[in-house]
Amino acid sequence: RYYDDILVDRRRFRYKGFNFILKLGNYLIPKPRIYLYLDAPSEVIFSRKAELSISEIDRQRHKFKRLVQKKQKGFIINANQDEGHVILDAETKILDY
């Protein structure tokens, strides 16, 4: 979780303000050295936590992927595998970086 979450899902943060304020905040807040985005198919995410509709999960996944792909140090990790492999993939990305 990081500041970028509010850029993807303003409703969860109950933010109804102006976009330029969010962009200004994004500009001013220190950035992480590396971004890891754990991704899984929408149906898998829905089965784990059915708070959002599958279409909303699809929308958020798309926006998060776009955000991560824009980052030079952003990596997408397949979270649709056992915990050990997810951890290993994350560790590998961090150590390679």
Residue pairs with C-beta under 8 A, 6 or more apart in sequence:
2 32
2 35
3 25
3 26
3 29
4 26
4 64
4 67
5 12
5 13
6 13
6 15
6 22
7 22
7 26
7 63
7 67
8 60
8 63
8 64
8 67
9 60
10 16
10 22
15 22
33 73
33 97
34 73
34 74
34 75
34 93
34 94
34 97
35 67
35 68
35 71
35 73
35 74
35 75
36 74
36 75
36 77
36 90
36 93
36 94
37 64
37 65
37 67
37 68
37 74
37 75
37 76
37 77
38 77
38 79
38 86
38 90
39 61
39 64
39 65
39 76
39 77
39 78
39 79
39 80
40 78
40 79
40 80
41 80
42 54
42 57
42 58
42 61
43 54
44 80
45 57
45 61
46 52
46 53
46 54
46 57
52 60
65 76
67 74
68 74
68 75
68 76
69 76
73 97
75 93
77 86
77 89
77 90
77 93
78 85
78 86
78 89
79 86
81 89
